[in-house]
């Protein structure tokens, strides 16, 4: 039985080997807050990586997307603490599942997400797959959308 538990933990917590981001040399360190259904991006930092790398894509309700000219260049998935749907027997009964949903409705949580920044990324967008809502912020050091043309080139 312990070996079965270890196998299940490994399967659920390990990223899929084929599901990773593009090779990137920069990442965005995002501080993201969930407060009773509203997502806000509290802080964004651009960070160079020591060497270009691929980032694993985990399971999650939310996506942190690197965007340029309205097009998603790359993304990673994540969840907020206390927000992930239960994968354990705590939601076996209908009452337990209802209680879990009710508790998640009132969660306030903050987490740090590291998202890939391919060349040309100008914004980060957080997408909630449950509500289909998004929140976005311009990346520091990027031209603002008003200062760029549709092709991403700077206006003069």
C-alpha positions, 0 to 999 in steps of 0.5 A: 500500500505505501508503494501505491501511495508513492506512485500516486503522489509521483504521478500527480505531482510530476509534470508531464515530460512533453508539457513544458514551455518553450526555451526561454532566457527570461521569466516573470516573477508574479505575486498574484492574489485571489480574494473571494473570486477576484484575482489581482496581480500585486507585483511583476518583476522581470528576471533573467535566467542563468541559462535558457531553460524550459519551465514545466507546466503543472496542473491548475485552474489558472494560467499565467500567460506571456502576451504580445499584441494580444497573442499568447506566446507561452504560459504556465498553469497554477493554483492558489493555496486552498483553491485546488479541487480536492483529489482526495476522498474528502469530497466523496460525499455530496455534502463534503463536495458542497462544503469544499465549494463553499469554503473555496468561495471565501478564500483569500490567498496570495502566491508567487508564480514564475512564468516564461517570457519569450522574446517580444512579450509585453504583458502578462495575463492571468486567466481563470479557466473556471470563470473565463475571466482575465486580468492583465498587466504590462511588463516592466521595461516593455512599451505600453500598448498605446505606444506600439503598433499592431505589429508590436513595433514602436510608434514614432 
